[in-house]
């Protein structure tokens, strides 16, 4: 009969790094799928008014946002202190609203074009004349579905 001998060295086997590239790519794909890119930077002051009866919009892909308000402090030296309109990342004049809506509408699928809502995110201190001018431009391009974005609260707090 033969004798079996055991190695009695205390060395650990080397760690296998064969699965590390798989783990790295799996993490990369995970973060690529869950990360949301920021649409635009806010160039105007946007202290939304309060409302007590609000409703949440169901589908965000059917909404076109228009911001209005005084330029932020860092942009007041360039654009002044009067209320401006922000479309994407640009401060524009009222006459640019209609072409912007037509451009955004053309980017959407055909079946969604009639379902688009224009959301006005207007600062609480903005003059109603600017909002009226925006609404006139929206009427020209038949964008009649308008949403005023507010925040939850007592509407009497707007009077203060």
N, CA, C and O atoms as a DFTB+ gen file, in Angstrom:
640 C
 N C O
     1  1       0.809      -1.161       0.000
     2  2       0.000       0.000       0.000
     3  2       0.867       1.244       0.000
     4  3       1.963       1.299       0.559
     5  1       0.295       2.245      -0.671
     6  2       1.076       3.474      -0.752
     7  2       0.641       4.445       0.344
     8  3      -0.466       4.394       0.881
     9  1       1.531       5.275       0.617
    10  2       1.296       6.235       1.675
    11  2       0.919       7.591       1.055
    12  3       1.591       8.060       0.137
    13  1      -0.149       8.214       1.556
    14  2      -0.560       9.540       1.092
    15  2       0.022      10.588       2.029
    16  3       0.006      10.454       3.253
    17  1       0.539      11.645       1.392
    18  2       1.089      12.718       2.222
    19  2       0.336      14.016       1.907
    20  3      -0.068      14.251       0.769
    21  1       0.165      14.816       2.890
    22  2      -0.505      16.107       2.737
    23  2       0.534      17.207       2.777
    24  3       1.526      17.142       3.503
    25  1       0.266      18.224       1.963
    26  2       1.117      19.399       2.039
    27  2       0.667      20.215       3.235
    28  3      -0.527      20.450       3.423
    29  1       1.558      20.616       3.988
    30  2       1.200      21.359       5.191
    31  2       1.634      22.817       5.102
    32  3       1.988      23.426       6.112
    33  1       1.605      23.372       3.904
    34  2       1.956      24.781       3.791
    35  2       0.710      25.628       4.084
    36  3      -0.394      25.238       3.704
    37  1       0.862      26.745       4.731
    38  2      -0.256      27.583       5.151
    39  2      -0.613      28.653       4.141
    40  3      -1.268      29.627       4.515
    41  1      -0.226      28.533       2.894
    42  2      -0.503      29.559       1.895
    43  2      -1.945      29.472       1.398
    44  3      -2.491      28.387       1.197
    45  1      -2.537      30.637       1.208
    46  2      -3.881      30.698       0.632
    47  2      -3.764      30.735      -0.883
    48  3      -2.798      31.277      -1.420
    49  1      -4.738      30.166      -1.572
    50  2      -4.693      30.238      -3.031
    51  2      -4.937      31.681      -3.480
    52  3      -5.595      32.431      -2.759
    53  1      -4.436      32.091      -4.634
    54  2      -4.628      33.477      -5.092
    55  2      -6.103      33.743      -5.430
    56  3      -6.825      32.846      -5.864
    57  1      -6.529      34.988      -5.221
    58  2      -7.906      35.384      -5.496
    59  2      -8.080      35.515      -7.013
    60  3      -7.281      36.154      -7.698
    61  1      -9.137      34.895      -7.508
    62  2      -9.410      34.954      -8.937
    63  2     -10.044      36.300      -9.289
    64  3     -11.044      36.693      -8.689
    65  1      -9.467      36.999     -10.253
    66  2     -10.003      38.293     -10.695
    67  2     -10.714      38.173     -12.041
    68  3     -10.914      39.179     -12.721
    69  1     -11.084      37.003     -12.421
    70  2     -11.721      36.791     -13.715
    71  2     -13.105      37.431     -13.785
    72  3     -13.534      37.828     -14.868
    73  1     -13.817      37.544     -12.661
    74  2     -15.172      38.088     -12.696
    75  2     -15.203      39.605     -12.450
    76  3     -16.277      40.202     -12.524
    77  1     -14.086      40.232     -12.167
    78  2     -14.079      41.677     -11.916
    79  2     -14.555      42.512     -13.105
    80  3     -15.332      43.442     -12.890
    81  1     -14.145      42.243     -14.331
    82  2     -14.685      43.040     -15.452
    83  2     -16.200      42.912     -15.593
    84  3     -16.873      43.879     -15.948
    85  1     -16.735      41.732     -15.320
    86  2     -18.188      41.551     -15.375
    87  2     -18.885      42.422     -14.336
    88  3     -19.914      43.033     -14.625
    89  1     -18.336      42.480     -13.143
    90  2     -18.931      43.274     -12.074
    91  2     -18.856      44.769     -12.411
    92  3     -19.815      45.508     -12.187
    93  1     -17.729      45.201     -12.942
    94  2     -17.565      46.609     -13.299
    95  2     -18.561      47.013     -14.385
    96  3     -19.181      48.071     -14.277
    97  1     -18.727      46.215     -15.408
    98  2     -19.672      46.543     -16.472
    99  2     -21.121      46.476     -15.995
   100  3     -21.961      47.254     -16.445
   101  1     -21.410      45.556     -15.094
   102  2     -22.752      45.481     -14.547
   103  2     -23.069      46.758     -13.760
   104  3     -24.169      47.295     -13.888
   105  1     -22.143      47.244     -12.966
   106  2     -22.348      48.501     -12.239
   107  2     -22.465      49.690     -13.197
   108  3     -23.290      50.580     -12.990
   109  1     -21.648      49.701     -14.228
   110  2     -21.708      50.776     -15.212
   111  2     -23.072      50.832     -15.889
   112  3     -23.657      51.908     -16.011
   113  1     -23.582      49.693     -16.328
   114  2     -24.895      49.657     -16.966
   115  2     -26.001      50.043     -15.995
   116  3     -26.966      50.700     -16.383
   117  1     -25.868      49.638     -14.734
   118  2     -26.871      50.008     -13.732
   119  2     -26.945      51.525     -13.582
   120  3     -28.034      52.098     -13.622
   121  1     -25.801      52.178     -13.410
   122  2     -25.805      53.622     -13.225
   123  2     -26.200      54.368     -14.495
   124  3     -26.765      55.459     -14.420
   125  1     -25.913      53.798     -15.647
   126  2     -26.339      54.434     -16.898
   127  2     -27.859      54.397     -17.046
   128  3     -28.441      55.321     -17.615
   129  1     -28.502      53.362     -16.552
   130  2     -29.947      53.242     -16.718
   131  2     -30.728      54.022     -15.670
   132  3     -31.834      54.477     -15.961
   133  1     -30.200      54.194     -14.467
   134  2     -30.964      54.865     -13.420
   135  2     -30.649      56.352     -13.293
   136  3     -31.357      57.063     -12.580
   137  1     -29.616      56.837     -13.957
   138  2     -29.256      58.244     -13.864
   139  2     -30.158      59.075     -14.766
   140  3     -30.393      58.725     -15.922
   141  1     -30.657      60.173     -14.224
   142  2     -31.507      61.079     -14.976
   143  2     -30.694      62.318     -15.292
   144  3     -30.072      62.912     -14.412
   145  1     -30.706      62.701     -16.565
   146  2     -29.973      63.887     -16.973
   147  2     -30.823      65.127     -16.687
   148  3     -32.041      65.105     -16.862
   149  1     -30.194      66.172     -16.261
   150  2     -30.877      67.422     -15.958
   151  2     -31.266      68.101     -17.263
   152  3     -30.438      68.257     -18.161
   153  1     -32.546      68.509     -17.367
   154  2     -33.031      69.116     -18.604
   155  2     -32.456      70.505     -18.832
   156  3     -31.833      70.768     -19.861
   157  1     -32.664      71.375     -17.881
   158  2     -32.198      72.741     -18.060
   159  2     -31.908      73.374     -16.709
   160  3     -32.421      72.935     -15.679
   161  1     -31.087      74.401     -16.727
   162  2     -30.784      75.160     -15.521
   163  2     -31.773      76.304     -15.399
   164  3     -32.195      76.876     -16.404
   165  1     -32.137      76.632     -14.193
   166  2     -33.093      77.690     -13.968
   167  2     -32.374      79.030     -13.965
   168  3     -31.508      79.273     -13.124
   169  1     -32.730      79.899     -14.901
   170  2     -32.113      81.214     -15.035
   171  2     -32.954      82.320     -14.411
   172  3     -32.476      83.442     -14.242
   173  1     -34.207      82.012     -14.066
   174  2     -35.103      83.007     -13.490
   175  2     -35.480      82.597     -12.071
   176  3     -35.407      81.424     -11.707
   177  1     -35.882      83.584     -11.281
   178  2     -36.386      83.279      -9.946
   179  2     -37.719      82.574     -10.103
   180  3     -38.542      82.964     -10.930
   181  1     -37.931      81.534      -9.306
   182  2     -39.145      80.754      -9.493
   183  2     -39.723      80.374      -8.141
   184  3     -39.657      79.215      -7.730
   185  1     -40.283      81.343      -7.462
   186  2     -41.009      81.111      -6.206
   187  2     -42.458      80.888      -6.593
   188  3     -43.195      81.846      -6.828
   189  1     -42.871      79.634      -6.662
   190  2     -44.208      79.298      -7.150
   191  2     -45.274      79.739      -6.158
   192  3     -45.051      79.685      -4.949
   193  1     -46.432      80.176      -6.652
   194  2     -47.520      80.566      -5.750
   195  2     -48.148      79.339      -5.086
   196  3     -47.962      78.207      -5.533
   197  1     -48.880      79.587      -4.029
   198  2     -49.557      78.514      -3.307
   199  2     -50.940      78.270      -3.895
   200  3     -51.565      79.184      -4.435
   201  1     -51.415      77.031      -3.788
   202  2     -52.768      76.669      -4.199
   203  2     -53.255      75.546      -3.292
   204  3     -52.476      74.684      -2.884
   205  1     -54.543      75.562      -2.980
   206  2     -55.052      74.519      -2.091
   207  2     -55.694      73.357      -2.844
   208  3     -55.882      72.288      -2.265
   209  1     -56.029      73.537      -4.098
   210  2     -56.600      72.449      -4.889
   211  2     -55.676      72.176      -6.067
   212  3     -55.786      72.813      -7.114
   213  1     -54.776      71.237      -5.891
   214  2     -53.808      70.940      -6.944
   215  2     -54.008      69.521      -7.434
   216  3     -54.604      68.684      -6.757
   217  1     -53.499      69.275      -8.622
   218  2     -53.603      67.965      -9.244
   219  2     -52.266      67.665      -9.899
   220  3     -51.662      68.543     -10.516
   221  1     -51.807      66.445      -9.772
   222  2     -50.533      66.072     -10.351
   223  2     -50.712      65.674     -11.810
   224  3     -51.694      65.024     -12.171
   225  1     -49.749      66.073     -12.649
   226  2     -49.789      65.668     -14.053
   227  2     -49.367      64.206     -14.163
   228  3     -48.412      63.773     -13.519
   229  1     -50.090      63.457     -14.984
   230  2     -49.826      62.026     -15.093
   231  2     -48.565      61.725     -15.891
   232  3     -47.670      61.037     -15.399
   233  1     -48.488      62.220     -17.081
   234  2     -47.398      61.853     -17.987
   235  2     -46.500      63.058     -18.230
   236  3     -46.919      64.040     -18.843
   237  1     -45.279      62.979     -17.755
   238  2     -44.335      64.096     -17.890
   239  2     -43.835      64.249     -19.325
   240  3     -43.373      65.330     -19.691
   241  1     -43.912      63.208     -20.142
   242  2     -43.413      63.308     -21.518
   243  2     -44.356      64.104     -22.416
   244  3     -44.014      64.403     -23.560
   245  1     -45.533      64.448     -21.910
   246  2     -46.507      65.212     -22.690
   247  2     -46.577      66.677     -22.242
   248  3     -47.541      67.378     -22.549
   249  1     -45.561      67.129     -21.521
   250  2     -45.575      68.472     -20.958
   251  2     -44.438      69.300     -21.552
   252  3     -43.303      68.833     -21.655
   253  1     -44.756      70.526     -21.938
   254  2     -43.762      71.504     -22.397
   255  2     -43.717      72.603     -21.334
   256  3     -44.741      73.211     -21.022
   257  1     -42.533      72.853     -20.783
   258  2     -42.398      73.812     -19.687
   259  2     -41.972      75.187     -20.195
   260  3     -41.096      75.307     -21.052
   261  1     -42.608      76.218     -19.649
   262  2     -42.236      77.610     -19.888
   263  2     -42.066      78.254     -18.515
   264  3     -42.989      78.241     -17.700
   265  1     -40.885      78.817     -18.260
   266  2     -40.605      79.488     -16.999
   267  2     -40.693      80.994     -17.202
   268  3     -40.313      81.509     -18.253
   269  1     -41.197      81.699     -16.189
   270  2     -41.262      83.162     -16.254
   271  2     -40.972      83.731     -14.878
   272  3     -41.406      83.193     -13.860
   273  1     -40.241      84.810     -14.867
   274  2     -39.902      85.476     -13.617
   275  2     -38.731      86.410     -13.817
   276  3     -38.192      86.526     -14.917
   277  1     -38.339      87.077     -12.742
   278  2     -37.177      87.962     -12.798
   279  2     -35.930      87.111     -12.947
   280  3     -35.873      86.009     -12.401
   281  1     -34.931      87.591     -13.671
   282  2     -33.678      86.829     -13.770
   283  2     -33.045      86.634     -12.392
   284  3     -33.189      87.483     -11.512
   285  1     -32.353      85.527     -12.212
   286  2     -31.651      85.276     -10.955
   287  2     -30.617      86.365     -10.718
   288  3     -30.248      87.094     -11.640
   289  1     -30.158      86.472      -9.490
   290  2     -29.232      87.555      -9.133
   291  2     -27.980      87.565      -9.992
   292  3     -27.479      88.636     -10.336
   293  1     -27.474      86.412     -10.341
   294  2     -26.237      86.384     -11.134
   295  2     -26.449      86.778     -12.597
   296  3     -25.483      87.059     -13.305
   297  1     -27.703      86.800     -13.054
   298  2     -27.997      87.195     -14.430
   299  2     -28.614      88.590     -14.529
   300  3     -28.860      89.070     -15.635
   301  1     -28.869      89.245     -13.401
   302  2     -29.517      90.555     -13.435
   303  2     -28.623      91.626     -14.051
   304  3     -29.128      92.590     -14.624
   305  1     -27.324      91.477     -13.945
   306  2     -26.438      92.475     -14.560
   307  2     -26.505      92.385     -16.089
   308  3     -26.295      93.385     -16.775
   309  1     -26.791      91.210     -16.620
   310  2     -26.863      91.019     -18.068
   311  2     -28.259      91.310     -18.617
   312  3     -28.400      91.986     -19.636
   313  1     -29.291      90.796     -17.938
   314  2     -30.647      90.851     -18.477
   315  2     -31.558      91.872     -17.793
   316  3     -32.690      92.064     -18.238
   317  1     -31.107      92.522     -16.741
   318  2     -31.933      93.496     -16.044
   319  2     -32.786      92.844     -14.976
   320  3     -32.625      91.664     -14.665
   321  1     -33.696      93.627     -14.418
   322  2     -34.521      93.129     -13.309
   323  2     -35.976      92.920     -13.692
   324  3     -36.765      92.480     -12.856
   325  1     -36.352      93.216     -14.916
   326  2     -37.747      92.986     -15.328
   327  2     -37.958      91.509     -15.633
   328  3     -37.011      90.792     -15.955
   329  1     -39.206      91.060     -15.530
   330  2     -39.540      89.645     -15.716
   331  2     -39.208      89.188     -17.140
   332  3     -39.441      89.910     -18.110
   333  1     -38.665      87.991     -17.241
   334  2     -38.270      87.398     -18.526
   335  2     -38.887      86.008     -18.657
   336  3     -39.390      85.431     -17.694
   337  1     -38.830      85.497     -19.872
   338  2     -39.319      84.145     -20.174
   339  2     -38.122      83.261     -20.447
   340  3     -37.219      83.636     -21.194
   341  1     -38.116      82.071     -19.833
   342  2     -37.042      81.114     -20.077
   343  2     -37.607      79.900     -20.811
   344  3     -38.550      79.258     -20.348
   345  1     -37.013      79.602     -21.961
   346  2     -37.346      78.412     -22.741
   347  2     -36.070      77.602     -22.857
   348  3     -35.075      78.074     -23.407
   349  1     -36.099      76.389     -22.343
   350  2     -34.898      75.547     -22.216
   351  2     -33.845      76.319     -21.429
   352  3     -34.093      76.649     -20.269
   353  1     -32.705      76.615     -21.991
   354  2     -31.645      77.313     -21.263
   355  2     -31.431      78.735     -21.758
   356  3     -30.333      79.274     -21.621
   357  1     -32.461      79.353     -22.332
   358  2     -32.306      80.708     -22.877
   359  2     -33.398      81.624     -22.348
   360  3     -34.549      81.219     -22.188
   361  1     -33.015      82.863     -22.080
   362  2     -34.000      83.896     -21.771
   363  2     -34.382      84.562     -23.088
   364  3     -33.522      85.045     -23.824
   365  1     -35.689      84.581     -23.376
   366  2     -36.152      85.040     -24.684
   367  2     -37.265      86.071     -24.527
   368  3     -37.749      86.331     -23.425
   369  1     -37.654      86.644     -25.652
   370  2     -38.762      87.577     -25.727
   371  2     -40.057      86.789     -25.924
   372  3     -40.025      85.598     -26.234
   373  1     -41.179      87.452     -25.745
   374  2     -42.485      86.791     -25.881
   375  2     -42.687      86.241     -27.286
   376  3     -43.346      85.215     -27.457
   377  1     -42.138      86.897     -28.280
   378  2     -42.350      86.460     -29.667
   379  2     -41.704      85.107     -29.972
   380  3     -42.017      84.502     -30.998
   381  1     -40.818      84.623     -29.116
   382  2     -40.160      83.335     -29.346
   383  2     -40.949      82.160     -28.794
   384  3     -40.550      81.011     -28.985
   385  1     -42.066      82.420     -28.108
   386  2     -42.839      81.338     -27.491
   387  2     -43.509      80.463     -28.546
   388  3     -43.424      79.237     -28.466
   389  1     -44.169      81.062     -29.528
   390  2     -44.890      80.284     -30.544
   391  2     -43.951      79.385     -31.354
   392  3     -44.260      78.205     -31.519
   393  1     -42.824      79.882     -31.865
   394  2     -41.919      78.973     -32.577
   395  2     -41.359      77.859     -31.689
   396  3     -41.128      76.743     -32.153
   397  1     -41.142      78.171     -30.413
   398  2     -40.646      77.156     -29.477
   399  2     -41.664      76.028     -29.304
   400  3     -41.301      74.852     -29.305
   401  1     -42.936      76.391     -29.155
   402  2     -43.984      75.377     -28.993
   403  2     -44.088      74.517     -30.250
   404  3     -44.218      73.296     -30.158
   405  1     -44.033      75.145     -31.419
   406  2     -44.081      74.372     -32.671
   407  2     -42.885      73.435     -32.793
   408  3     -43.027      72.303     -33.256
   409  1     -41.717      73.896     -32.381
   410  2     -40.515      73.059     -32.440
   411  2     -40.620      71.881     -31.479
   412  3     -40.289      70.751     -31.840
   413  1     -41.081      72.142     -30.258
   414  2     -41.224      71.050     -29.279
   415  2     -42.314      70.074     -29.698
   416  3     -42.188      68.869     -29.481
   417  1     -43.377      70.585     -30.293
   418  2     -44.459      69.717     -30.758
   419  2     -43.966      68.799     -31.873
   420  3     -44.358      67.634     -31.935
   421  1     -43.111      69.315     -32.753
   422  2     -42.612      68.499     -33.864
   423  2     -41.664      67.398     -33.392
   424  3     -41.469      66.409     -34.099
   425  1     -41.075      67.554     -32.212
   426  2     -40.175      66.531     -31.678
   427  2     -40.933      65.321     -31.126
   428  3     -40.360      64.240     -30.986
   429  1     -42.200      65.499     -30.817
   430  2     -43.001      64.428     -30.209
   431  2     -43.586      63.525     -31.285
   432  3     -43.680      63.896     -32.455
   433  1     -43.976      62.330     -30.855
   434  2     -44.618      61.394     -31.773
   435  2     -45.961      61.957     -32.240
   436  3     -46.587      62.749     -31.536
   437  1     -46.387      61.552     -33.401
   438  2     -47.601      62.085     -34.035
   439  2     -48.827      61.918     -33.143
   440  3     -49.640      62.836     -33.037
   441  1     -48.969      60.766     -32.504
   442  2     -50.166      60.524     -31.692
   443  2     -50.162      61.324     -30.382
   444  3     -51.210      61.470     -29.753
   445  1     -48.996      61.845     -29.961
   446  2     -48.915      62.643     -28.739
   447  2     -49.050      64.137     -28.999
   448  3     -49.230      64.906     -28.054
   449  1     -48.968      64.558     -30.229
   450  2     -48.935      65.989     -30.523
   451  2     -50.218      66.712     -30.124
   452  3     -50.165      67.888     -29.766
   453  1     -51.346      66.056     -30.175
   454  2     -52.605      66.693     -29.784
   455  2     -52.841      66.626     -28.277
   456  3     -53.742      67.286     -27.760
   457  1     -52.037      65.834     -27.572
   458  2     -52.226      65.647     -26.137
   459  2     -51.261      66.469     -25.291
   460  3     -51.240      66.323     -24.069
   461  1     -50.468      67.325     -25.914
   462  2     -49.447      68.074     -25.180
   463  2     -50.069      69.141     -24.286
   464  3     -51.051      69.789     -24.650
   465  1     -49.478      69.304     -23.119
   466  2     -49.877      70.327     -22.163
   467  2     -48.736      71.308     -21.998
   468  3     -47.578      70.901     -21.900
   469  1     -49.042      72.585     -21.968
   470  2     -48.034      73.613     -21.719
   471  2     -48.117      73.993     -20.253
   472  3     -49.140      74.498     -19.790
   473  1     -47.040      73.749     -19.525
   474  2     -47.001      74.054     -18.098
   475  2     -46.263      75.365     -17.890
   476  3     -45.104      75.509     -18.280
   477  1     -46.943      76.310     -17.277
   478  2     -46.347      77.605     -16.978
   479  2     -45.853      77.588     -15.538
   480  3     -46.646      77.481     -14.602
   481  1     -44.554      77.694     -15.368
   482  2     -43.959      77.799     -14.038
   483  2     -43.584      79.257     -13.847
   484  3     -42.504      79.697     -14.241
   485  1     -44.494      79.991     -13.239
   486  2     -44.378      81.437     -13.152
   487  2     -44.112      81.836     -11.707
   488  3     -44.747      81.326     -10.784
   489  1     -43.172      82.748     -11.522
   490  2     -42.855      83.281     -10.210
   491  2     -44.073      84.015      -9.650
   492  3     -44.838      84.621     -10.401
   493  1     -44.248      83.959      -8.333
   494  2     -45.419      84.570      -7.700
   495  2     -45.458      86.083      -7.880
   496  3     -46.538      86.674      -7.845
   497  1     -44.309      86.720      -8.072
   498  2     -44.260      88.179      -8.198
   499  2     -44.285      88.664      -9.649
   500  3     -44.117      89.859      -9.896
   501  1     -44.487      87.776     -10.599
   502  2     -44.479      88.155     -12.011
   503  2     -45.758      88.888     -12.379
   504  3     -46.844      88.543     -11.911
   505  1     -45.618      89.899     -13.219
   506  2     -46.736      90.711     -13.684
   507  2     -47.687      89.854     -14.531
   508  3     -47.242      89.046     -15.345
   509  1     -48.979      90.034     -14.335
   510  2     -49.977      89.276     -15.091
   511  2     -49.948      89.623     -16.576
   512  3     -50.386      88.814     -17.394
   513  1     -49.449      90.794     -16.950
   514  2     -49.363      91.175     -18.356
   515  2     -48.454      90.250     -19.140
   516  3     -48.752      89.923     -20.289
   517  1     -47.343      89.818     -18.541
   518  2     -46.437      88.879     -19.204
   519  2     -47.114      87.526     -19.407
   520  3     -46.958      86.899     -20.455
   521  1     -47.856      87.086     -18.415
   522  2     -48.561      85.803     -18.534
   523  2     -49.631      85.894     -19.622
   524  3     -49.825      84.948     -20.385
   525  1     -50.311      87.012     -19.690
   526  2     -51.323      87.221     -20.735
   527  2     -50.681      87.202     -22.124
   528  3     -51.239      86.630     -23.060
   529  1     -49.511      87.827     -22.255
   530  2     -48.800      87.810     -23.546
   531  2     -48.398      86.392     -23.936
   532  3     -48.498      86.016     -25.104
   533  1     -47.943      85.604     -22.961
   534  2     -47.582      84.201     -23.234
   535  2     -48.812      83.436     -23.707
   536  3     -48.735      82.667     -24.665
   537  1     -49.943      83.642     -23.042
   538  2     -51.169      82.950     -23.434
   539  2     -51.621      83.346     -24.835
   540  3     -52.139      82.505     -25.570
   541  1     -51.437      84.605     -25.219
   542  2     -51.786      85.036     -26.579
   543  2     -50.920      84.307     -27.610
   544  3     -51.415      83.885     -28.655
   545  1     -49.632      84.163     -27.311
   546  2     -48.737      83.434     -28.224
   547  2     -49.126      81.966     -28.312
   548  3     -49.044      81.368     -29.385
   549  1     -49.547      81.384     -27.205
   550  2     -49.974      79.981     -27.212
   551  2     -51.255      79.792     -28.029
   552  3     -51.434      78.760     -28.675
   553  1     -52.130      80.773     -28.000
   554  2     -53.352      80.696     -28.809
   555  2     -53.043      80.714     -30.296
   556  3     -53.733      80.064     -31.082
   557  1     -52.011      81.451     -30.688
   558  2     -51.646      81.531     -32.106
   559  2     -51.266      80.170     -32.681
   560  3     -51.510      79.905     -33.858
   561  1     -50.669      79.308     -31.859
   562  2     -50.238      77.990     -32.339
   563  2     -51.177      76.877     -31.852
   564  3     -50.840      75.695     -31.916
   565  1     -52.354      77.275     -31.366
   566  2     -53.387      76.337     -30.929
   567  2     -52.905      75.418     -29.798
   568  3     -53.253      74.238     -29.761
   569  1     -52.119      75.959     -28.897
   570  2     -51.703      75.228     -27.689
   571  2     -52.603      75.699     -26.557
   572  3     -52.213      76.548     -25.756
   573  1     -53.796      75.149     -26.494
   574  2     -54.823      75.651     -25.589
   575  2     -54.880      74.919     -24.260
   576  3     -55.590      75.347     -23.350
   577  1     -54.154      73.835     -24.134
   578  2     -54.143      73.069     -22.886
   579  2     -53.007      73.606     -22.021
   580  3     -51.838      73.299     -22.255
   581  1     -53.365      74.418     -21.011
   582  2     -52.374      75.113     -20.190
   583  2     -52.513      74.660     -18.746
   584  3     -53.621      74.474     -18.241
   585  1     -51.386      74.488     -18.097
   586  2     -51.335      74.114     -16.692
   587  2     -50.499      75.154     -15.955
   588  3     -49.400      75.491     -16.395
   589  1     -51.006      75.660     -14.850
   590  2     -50.238      76.578     -14.010
   591  2     -49.631      75.766     -12.871
   592  3     -50.357      75.199     -12.055
   593  1     -48.322      75.710     -12.815
   594  2     -47.647      74.929     -11.794
   595  2     -47.595      75.734     -10.497
   596  3     -47.176      76.891     -10.487
   597  1     -48.030      75.101      -9.401
   598  2     -48.056      75.740      -8.094
   599  2     -47.471      74.787      -7.065
   600  3     -47.012      73.694      -7.394
   601  1     -47.498      75.219      -5.827
   602  2     -47.104      74.322      -4.740
   603  2     -48.235      74.246      -3.730
   604  3     -49.046      75.166      -3.624
   605  1     -48.287      73.154      -2.995
   606  2     -49.365      72.892      -2.048
   607  2     -49.293      73.882      -0.889
   608  3     -48.225      74.124      -0.326
   609  1     -50.435      74.445      -0.548
   610  2     -50.505      75.360       0.578
   611  2     -51.778      76.183       0.526
   612  3     -52.595      76.043      -0.384
   613  1     -51.926      77.036       1.512
   614  2     -53.097      77.908       1.597
   615  2     -52.937      79.049       0.596
   616  3     -51.936      79.763       0.632
   617  1     -53.902      79.227      -0.289
   618  2     -53.804      80.240      -1.325
   619  2     -53.816      81.666      -0.781
   620  3     -53.410      82.595      -1.480
   621  1     -54.275      81.850       0.451
   622  2     -54.264      83.199       1.046
   623  2     -52.845      83.645       1.400
   624  3     -52.615      84.828       1.647
   625  1     -51.907      82.724       1.428
   626  2     -50.503      83.094       1.688
   627  2     -49.913      83.867       0.505
   628  3     -48.880      84.520       0.659
   629  1     -50.542      83.809      -0.666
   630  2     -50.075      84.564      -1.825
   631  2     -50.295      86.064      -1.660
   632  3     -49.624      86.860      -2.316
   633  1     -51.217      86.457      -0.800
   634  2     -51.543      87.866      -0.624
   635  2     -50.539      88.601       0.266
   636  3     -50.524      89.831       0.291
   637  1     -49.727      87.884       0.973
   638  2     -48.780      88.508       1.905
   639  2     -47.634      89.165       1.200
   640  3     -46.754      89.733       1.847
